[in-house]
Amino acid sequence: MPQATFYTHVADPAAFVCRLAARAIRGRAPVLLWVESAEAVSQFDTVLWQFEAESFLAHEIWLSGESFPQHVPLVLAGGNEIPTVPEQTVVLNYSPDFWCDAAVLPTRVLEIVGNGLEELAEARERFKAYRQKGFHIEHHNMQGKA
């Protein structure tokens, strides 16, 4: 059964995404950081390069139309359509997209949600959709936490 974990009320999403990515790449599955747009890909590429110099997060940008990068712990991509990813992929979703609608469901989806009312409302809709598609759901309220 696929699993979706929601992290809500995240005060500093960029830093949180980096910390979560650092933890997620310790597993054996490929990790995809999915963001909303090409502009966000560029911004997160810079953030990942600058995140804690002593713990560099090796990553590769995945461009539309190319095959999924192999032998890299973290893949960064974004766009208008959810791509097909290898079955065991863990998706860090920092976009409003519904990964429960993917052609091939990821093993695990980590949903990062900020503090904004619109972000929280969108997350509630994704939460319902994941539950309806049979995902096991976890929720962590990050309010007041690092």
C-alpha positions as CSV (number, residue, x, y, z in Angstrom):
1,M,0.0,0.0,0.0
2,P,1.5,3.4,-0.9
3,Q,2.0,5.9,1.9
4,A,1.5,9.7,2.0
5,T,3.0,11.7,4.9
6,F,1.9,15.3,5.3
7,Y,4.1,17.8,7.0
8,T,2.0,20.9,7.7
9,H,2.6,24.4,9.1
10,V,6.2,24.3,7.9
11,A,7.7,27.7,8.7
12,D,10.7,27.6,6.4
13,P,9.8,25.2,3.5
14,A,13.0,25.5,1.6
15,A,15.2,24.5,4.6
16,F,12.7,21.8,5.7
17,V,12.7,20.3,2.2
18,C,16.5,20.1,2.3
19,R,16.5,18.5,5.7
20,L,13.8,16.0,4.7
21,A,15.6,15.2,1.4
22,A,18.8,14.6,3.4
23,R,16.9,12.0,5.5
24,A,15.0,10.5,2.5
25,I,18.2,9.8,0.5
26,R,19.5,7.5,3.2
27,G,17.0,4.9,2.0
28,R,17.6,2.7,-1.0
29,A,14.8,4.1,-3.1
30,P,15.3,6.9,-5.6
31,V,14.1,10.3,-4.3
32,L,12.3,12.9,-6.5
33,L,11.9,16.4,-5.3
34,W,8.9,17.6,-7.3
35,V,8.2,21.4,-7.5
36,E,5.7,23.5,-9.3
37,S,7.7,25.1,-12.1
38,A,11.0,25.4,-14.0
39,E,11.6,28.6,-12.0
40,A,11.2,26.6,-8.7
41,V,13.5,23.9,-10.1
42,S,16.2,26.6,-10.6
43,Q,15.6,28.0,-7.1
44,F,15.8,24.7,-5.4
45,D,18.9,23.7,-7.4
46,T,20.6,26.7,-5.8
47,V,19.2,26.0,-2.4
48,L,20.4,22.3,-2.6
49,W,23.9,23.4,-3.6
50,Q,24.1,25.9,-0.7
51,F,22.5,23.7,2.0
52,E,24.9,22.9,4.8
53,A,28.2,22.9,2.9
54,E,29.5,20.0,5.1
55,S,26.5,17.8,4.0
56,F,26.2,18.5,0.2
57,L,23.0,17.0,-1.3
58,A,24.1,15.4,-4.5
59,H,21.3,15.8,-7.0
60,E,20.5,16.0,-10.7
61,I,17.8,18.0,-12.6
62,W,15.5,15.8,-14.6
63,L,14.2,17.5,-17.7
64,S,11.0,16.6,-19.4
65,G,11.4,14.0,-22.2
66,E,14.5,12.5,-20.7
67,S,14.7,9.2,-18.9
68,F,14.7,9.2,-15.1
69,P,18.3,9.8,-13.8
70,Q,20.0,6.8,-12.4
71,H,22.8,6.5,-9.8
72,V,22.0,9.8,-8.1
73,P,20.4,10.0,-4.7
74,L,18.2,13.0,-5.3
75,V,16.4,14.0,-8.5
76,L,14.9,17.5,-8.9
77,A,12.1,18.2,-11.4
78,G,8.9,20.1,-11.8
79,G,6.3,21.0,-14.4
80,N,2.6,20.9,-15.4
81,E,2.3,17.1,-15.7
82,I,3.1,14.4,-13.2
83,P,5.8,12.2,-14.9
84,T,6.1,8.5,-14.8
85,V,8.7,7.5,-12.2
86,P,10.3,4.2,-11.2
87,E,8.0,2.2,-9.0
88,Q,10.0,2.5,-5.8
89,T,10.5,6.2,-6.0
90,V,9.9,8.4,-2.9
91,V,8.4,11.8,-4.0
92,L,9.0,14.9,-1.9
93,N,6.1,16.9,-3.2
94,Y,6.5,20.7,-2.8
95,S,3.8,21.5,-5.4
96,P,0.0,21.5,-5.5
97,D,0.0,18.3,-7.6
98,F,-1.9,15.1,-6.7
99,W,0.6,12.2,-6.9
100,C,-2.2,9.8,-6.2
101,D,-3.2,10.4,-9.8
102,A,0.2,9.3,-11.2
103,A,0.2,6.6,-13.8
104,V,2.7,4.6,-11.6
105,L,2.1,5.3,-7.9
106,P,5.2,6.2,-5.9
107,T,5.9,4.0,-2.9
108,R,5.9,7.0,-0.7
109,V,4.9,10.7,-1.0
110,L,6.1,13.3,1.4
111,E,3.9,16.4,1.2
112,I,5.4,19.6,2.4
113,V,2.8,22.3,3.3
114,G,3.6,25.8,4.6
115,N,1.5,28.0,6.9
116,G,-0.6,29.8,4.3
117,L,-4.4,29.3,4.3
118,E,-4.4,28.5,0.6
119,E,-1.6,26.0,1.0
120,L,-3.4,24.3,3.8
121,A,-6.7,24.2,1.9
122,E,-4.9,22.6,-1.1
123,A,-3.3,20.1,1.2
124,R,-6.7,19.1,2.6
125,E,-7.9,18.3,-0.9
126,R,-4.8,16.2,-1.6
127,F,-5.2,14.5,1.8
128,K,-8.8,13.4,0.8
129,A,-7.7,12.3,-2.7
130,Y,-4.8,10.2,-1.3
131,R,-7.2,8.6,1.2
132,Q,-9.7,7.8,-1.5
133,K,-7.0,6.2,-3.7
134,G,-6.1,3.8,-0.8
135,F,-2.9,5.5,0.5
136,H,-1.9,5.0,4.1
137,I,-1.8,8.5,5.5
138,E,0.4,10.1,8.2
139,H,0.3,13.7,9.4
140,H,2.9,15.7,11.3
141,N,2.1,19.2,12.4
142,M,5.4,21.1,12.3
143,Q,4.1,24.3,13.9
144,G,6.6,25.6,16.4
145,K,9.2,22.9,15.3
146,A,12.4,23.4,13.4
